[in-house]
Amino acid sequence: MLSVTVCAKMNNVKWLISRLPRRCMTTVTGSSPQVQKPLNFVNGERSNPVDRSNTEALSLIAPATGEELRVVESSGKDEVDNAVQCAKLAFKSWSKLSGNERGSILKKAASIVRARSEELARTEVLDTGKPIWEARWDILGCADTIDYYGGLAATISGDYLQLSNGSFSYTVREPLGVVGGIGAWNYPFQMASWKSSPALACGNTIVFKPSPLTPLTAVMLGEIYSEAGLPNGAYNVIQGDIDTGRYLNVHPDIAKMSFTGSVAVGSKIMETCAKDIKHVTLELGGKSPCIIFEDADLDNAVSGAMLANFLTQGQGADILCGGKQVTPQDKKLAGGIYISPCILVNCEDDMRVVREEIFGSVMCVLGFETEDEVLRRANDTEFGLAGGVFTKDLQRAHRVASSLEAGSLYVNNYNVYPVGVPFGGYKKSGIGRENGPDAIEYYTQIKSVYVEMGDIDAPF
Ligand code: NAD
């Protein structure tokens, strides 16, 4: 999620700069035994695509070093179909287990993720180039999410309604079937976990396609689920890019798509789902305001602005600092892709850099005079993923949080995802929610059963 930072006093910008360098450039290099293994995970085991006709080969590059790690074969139509059929078969038995049985498998998987967290984090760094501290944070958060849905699984239930003369009605919360998941590149393990764990808790099975830029850890999750006792075929991974994603999206046996990525692709996914009346959850792009009032605790506000702008990120205005290609001194990193975090000042509201998602480590700083003014300007966007407010004024904090048109609001913090708190966007930033109890709504459907206890009281 990219944000614009708006400060009540422009001289706060120097605080931002003084705090910048500490967290951004700690990566790890080296290889991983995971890299050369087969990268599809279908019916409980790793595999390479069998049918290699009509599929492209994708080069996997480590962003930290620029090294080509391997070539990944895309999955074609038949590969996608095979994975969906395996998931369809597994659905028959998985959906019939009790929530408690499903939950204990997820809880076991969470404990394996914790035990393997360092290996997972290092593989994630190899794939994404993100700092190791951030990858460790992501992986342990995913373990919490899987654990959370493991706990919630046993509580998924319907309702009972008493009707007249002893008749009654009850509702059953049933799974949807086979879920198709497609992820973006910036949180690979998180996307695989955030989509699969609620889907599985509800009794669905899933076929997940990671971004072609970051294929490694979603497959490791498959092995972890298997070790925890998940039946073969309940969680599958297929690798590929646009064509593979399209095959999954249009497959007639896919009941729901859960997509994370750009607005442009999300719109295509939804269009395809609309034709077949499929359920859809979209987690899309953003351009989120982080509003710093002059009474804010500046240390916190600076940390928040950094979290808002420089976490996992891939003109016009004046460049105050950064935005330059950086060559690290460590020779192992010489071929890597590095750019210094960039702060832009003297920005105007109508500049492209302020209005559009950049998805790079760029912070646009704008000034404002009054609360009404900043709210009007902050809401003047087609996005609505998130927003933040830094202030010590309690009433103002709640007023601003209530007035900003976005799905996630942070007061005196930013970009934190505690397990149990729903996440998702307003406006073009998405539809549906991930995380928290709300996600259950998006992976289930309600069946109403009417039970007549007497004779039919026919009105004819
Ligand atoms: P992208 O939209 O280019 O690609 C996302 C995925 O869609 C990839 O796996 C890609 O292979 C697949 N894809 C592309 N075209 C497709 C098609 N026609 N049919 C089916 N699948 C297709 O996004 P990206 O560059 O990987 O990621 C960046 C975007 O993701 C940004 O806009 C960012 O804001 C967004 N994002 C949103 C969230 C969120 O939670 N809201 C989280 C992370 C990233």
Residues whose N, C-alpha, C, O or C-beta is under 5 A from the ligand:
A	BS01	NAD	M1 I182 G183 A184 W185 K209 P210 S211 P212 G240 D241 I242 G245 R246 T260 G261 S262 V263 V265 K268 E283 L284 G285 G286 S429
